[in-house]
Amino acid sequence: MKRIHVAAAVIRGADGRILIARRADSQHQGGLWEFPGGKVEEGEAVERALTRELQEELGIVVTAARPLIKVKHDYPDKQVLLDVWEVSGFTGEPHGAEGQPLAWVSGRELAQYEFPEANQPIVAAARLPGEYLITPDDLETPQLLRGIQKAVAGGIKLVQLRAPNMYDPKYRDVAVDAVGLCAGKAQLMLKGPLEWLGDFPAAGWHLTAEQLRKYASKGRPFPKERWLAASCHNAEELALAEQMGVDFVTLSPVQATQSHPDAVPLGWEQATSLIEGFSKPVFLLGGVGAAEREKAWQCGAQGVAGIRAFWPEV
């Protein structure tokens, strides 16, 4: 069965909301919502296909777009490759040129709409930022909390509270404060035993590679309303993350780092190849920062994760 290549768009308005369209009842997966786009013709460049489809479907002309995520998905009756681009600039007023209903929704509201199964990673990618802050080790609690507060005030939207040298009760106390600092402003990801899940319902969970190996076969430990991520370093761990149904991963180390001097870097080429075979958002980690974000996008990544790169001076 030949895989159908589809160009799709996460179109952002000036207010940050995202445009979605409802599929006609007569179509495959009819009645569900989708990200606008259509089939890439034989020999056609993806960007060209995207521009053509959006002009036909919505009456708009794309002026700024970048790769967001590629998703391979196998339905019982067809195989698709969704080549998704984020469209941040266009001319014209979008309208359902083929009679399809449209809706502008916030990232948070996206989760309330019903999409085809293949679109779930795109929903996650559309909701996630391009930067993921991981807190540094060995900070005193007041300094750690001040840094989180300052980073969130500076626009960071995704924060992992990583404190491997902190003993459990102290980490839990800091987590309570961090949840408060991030509430309504940023998504907090915690690390720790899965037994703690029920105590921090507002937080997402970031699994270590060891936890991934231990729990992947049991599937997702909580409903999809809550973010689940994992640390991955190779194709085997990415496959386990897929099996567990995580929402996104970090892939590391891309380059040599001070914090893990013994780890062998993947390099950009191998990182790109690993992302190519994985259909979820990936943050590249290890020796990367804001300056590498565009390069990460071109490799197919969601963006970059970092400690020093995004930690504010406090």
N, C-alpha and C positions, 0 to 999 in steps of 0.2 A: 504494500500500500504506500503510495507516494505521499510524503508529508506536505501539507498545504502551507505555503509561506504567506503569512498575513502581516501587513504593516498596520500597527495600531498606535493611537496617540493618547497620552495623558495631557489634555489641554488645560492650561492654567490661565484663569482670568487675572486681571490686574489686582483683584482682591484676594487672590490665592485659591479661590474655589475651582473645582474641577468639573469639566463638562462630560456628562455621560448620556448615552442614548439607549432607548428601549428597543429590543429586537422585535420584529414583526412576529406575530403568532405562527405564521406559516414557515418561518425560518428554522434552521437547526438551532436548538436551545431557545426556541421562540418564547417571547414574553419576559425573558430575563434582560437585565441591563448589561451594557457593554461599553468599552472604550472605542470611540469611532475609529474607522479604518476599513481596510479591505485587502483583497488578494493582490499579491505582487505577481505581475505577469512575467513570463519566461524572459530572462535576460534584462529585466528592468531593475534599476537601482532602487533600494528600499526608500531612500529619501524622496525619490521621484514618485514612487508609488503612493507614498504617504501624502505628498502634496496633491497629487491627482485625486485620490480618494476623498480627502477632506474638502476639496473644492466641489466635487460632485455631491457629496453627502450633506455638507454644511454650508456651502457657499463662502468659504473663507480661503485666504491665501496665506500660507505659512511663511513667516519671516525669520523665526528663530526656533531651532529644535536641536536636541542632542539625544544620543542613545540613553535609554533608561534601563531596560532589562529584556532578555530574550527568554521565552518560556516554551519548552517542548512539552506537549501534552498528547496523550493517546486516549481518545474516546473509543468506545466499542466499535463505532462505525467510521471513524476518520482520525487521522493524525495531523496535528497542527504545530507550526512553529510561529509563535507570536513575537514579532520583532517590534518592540515597543519603544517609542520615542516620547520624550517630554517636549511639548510645544509651549514655549513661553512667549512667543510673539506671533501675531497674525493680523491681517487686515480683513475688514468685513464683519458683519454681524451674524454669528452662527444661528442657523435655523434648520429645521428638519426638512431638507430639500426633497427627501423621498417620503415625507409624511410621518417620519418617526418622531415620537415624543422625546424631548430633551430635558435635562435637569442640570442645574449648576449646584454642586454640593461641596461642603467642606470635607477635609480629609477624615475627620471624625465621623461625619454622616455616611461616608462611603460604606462603612461596615454594616450599615442598616439596609443596604440595597442587595438584592439577590442577583449574583453574577454567575455565568457558567464556571464550572470548576477550574478550567484552564486559566481563568482571570484572577484567581485568588492571590497568586504572587504579585500580580500587577497592582491589586488593591493595596497590598502591603508596601510595595515600592512607592506608590503614589502618596502614601501616608508618612513614609519615613523621610528624614532629612538626608543631606549629603555628608554630614559629619556626626561622629559618635565619640563623645568624650568618655574616657576611662580615667577614673581618679588615681592619683599617684599613691604609692606605698608610703608607709612610715611617716604619715603626718599626724600631728596631734589633732584631736577631735575639733577644737574650735577653728583651726586653720583649714581643715578638710571641709567643714560646713561653710566657712566663709568663701572658699574657692568655688563650691557648688553654687552658692547664691550669686556670686559675681559672674560665673560662666552662664548661668541661666538668664541673668539680667542682660548679658551681652549677646543673647540670641541663640545659645546652644539649646537644642530641642530634644536631645537623646543623651542620657547620662547613665553610665554603669558605675555603681558603687563597688569598687574593687579594693579590698583591704585584706590581702592574704595573711598578713602577720598579726591581725587584730583577733583577739580571742572572741569566741562566739557571743557572749552576753553583751560585750562592748559594741560589736558590729551591729547587733540587733537594736541597741539604743541609738546608734548613729543612723541606722536605716529609718527609724521612726521620724527623726528630725529631717532626714533627706527627703522622705515622702512629702512632708509638709512644705519644704522649700520648692519642690518641683510641681506641686499640685496646681493644675490648670495652666502651667507654663511649659513644662517639659515632661517627657516620659522617662521615668526612673526604672532602671534594670538592676535587680539585686542578684547576688550570688550566694550560694549556701545550700544546706540540705533541703531536699524537697519537702521534708516534714514542716518546714517553716511557711510553706506556700499560703496556708489559710490565715496566717497572721498579718500578711501584707497584701490585701486584695487589690490595692491600687497599683501595685508595682508589677512590672514584667519580671521574667526570670532569665538569667543568662547562665547556661550550663557550661561546665568545664568539659574538656574532651573526655575525661574519665567518666563523668556523669553520663555523657552521651553514649559511651560504650556500655555502660551499666544498664541504662534505662531505655535505649532506643527501641528495643523489641517490644516494650510495653506500650508504645505509642505516646501520644500527647498527654501530659499529666493534668491539664486543665483546659477549659473551653477556649475557642478561638477568639473570644472577646478580649483575651489577655495576651500580651506579647510574650513570645518564647523565642529565645536565641541560643546559639551555641558557638563555642570556640572550635574552629577546625584548622587543620594544618596539612591535610592531604585528601586524596580522592576517597579513601575509605571512610574518613570521618564525615566528609560531605554526603556520602551515601547514607550514613547513619542519620545525619540531620534530616535528610529527605524522608527517610523511613519514619522518623519520629514526628514529622509534621511541624518542624520549627518555622517561624516566620522569617527569620533572617539569620545570617552567620557572620562571624569575623573570620577572615582567612589570613594566616600569618606564619612566619614573618616574610614580608615581601622583600625587605632589605635588612641589612645587619642593624642591630639595635644595641644600645648600651645596657638595657635591662635584661636582655637574653643573649649575651655575647657568644654562647656556645651553639645556639640554634643555627642551622644551615638555612640561609635565605632561599626562598622560592625563586626570586627574580620575577621581573614583569612578564616574561614570556610564559613561564610555567603557571603563574597566577592567572593569566588570561586564558590559558588552555583549561585550567580547572574550572573557571567560571563558565566557560563555554558548555561544559557538560552538566551544569547545575542550574535548576530553574527556580531559584529563590534569590532575594536580594543579598548581596555580599558586600561587606565593608572590608576593605584591605587594611591591614594593620602591620606595623613594624617598619620604622624608618620612613614613614610617610606623614604628611600633614596637609594643610590647606593648599600649599603650592602644587601638590600632586593630585588634587581632586579631579581636575579636568582629565589628566592622564588615566586616572582610575575609571572615569566615565567611559573613556574610549576603549578601555579593556572590558567593559561590560559590567563594572561594579556599580553598586549603589552610591559609593563614596568612600571616604577614608575614616578610620578610627585611630585615635591616638591618645597618648597621655600628655607628654610634654607639649605636643603641637597645639593642644587646645586648652591647656590648664592655665588660668589667668594668674598673674603675679598677685599674691595676697600677703 
